[in-house]
């Protein structure tokens, strides 16, 4: 299936969760804030949140510094 992540098309296997997608992109789920179709998803439910064909996902990483 195809989803859009931060404006780019991404292919992911059917039945994938948000956590699966994040890991497939080489990211660490605990370091990201995710939005699926304009709804914020809590970290603790990434593994339970199904990704569906056509979803628009935004992933934001917070970077500390000064």
C-alpha positions in Angstrom: 0.0 0.0 0.0 1.1 3.6 -0.5 1.0 6.3 2.1 2.5 9.8 2.2 5.1 10.6 4.9 6.2 14.2 5.3 5.1 14.9 1.7 6.8 11.9 0.1 5.1 8.7 -1.2 6.1 5.6 0.7 5.3 1.9 0.1 4.6 -0.3 3.1 3.2 -3.8 3.5 -0.5 -4.4 4.1 -1.3 -4.7 7.8 1.5 -2.4 8.9 1.2 -0.3 12.0 2.5 3.1 12.6 5.4 1.6 14.5 6.2 -0.7 11.6 6.4 2.2 9.3 8.6 4.3 11.5 11.0 1.4 12.0 11.0 0.7 8.2 12.1 4.3 7.7 15.0 3.7 10.0 13.7 6.0 12.7 13.3 5.5 16.5 9.6 5.6 17.5 10.3 7.1 20.9 12.0 10.1 19.4 9.1 11.1 17.1 5.8 12.7 17.3 3.4 11.4 14.7 0.2 12.7 13.1 -2.0 10.5 10.9 -4.5 12.3 8.8 -4.2 15.4 11.0 -4.7 13.5 14.2 -1.8 13.3 16.8 -1.1 9.7 17.8 0.3 8.9 21.3 3.5 7.0 21.5 2.0 4.2 23.5 -0.4 3.3 20.7 2.0 3.4 17.7 2.1 -0.4 17.6 -1.7 -0.6 17.7 -2.3 2.1 15.1 -2.9 0.6 11.6 -1.6 2.4 8.6 -4.1 2.4 5.7 -3.7 3.0 2.0 -3.8 6.7 1.3 -3.0 7.9 4.8 -1.1 11.2 5.2 1.5 10.9 8.0 3.7 13.6 9.4 6.6 12.6 11.6 8.5 15.2 13.6 11.7 14.7 15.5 12.6 16.9 18.4 16.2 18.0 18.6 17.6 19.6 21.7 20.3 22.2 21.7 21.1 25.7 22.7 
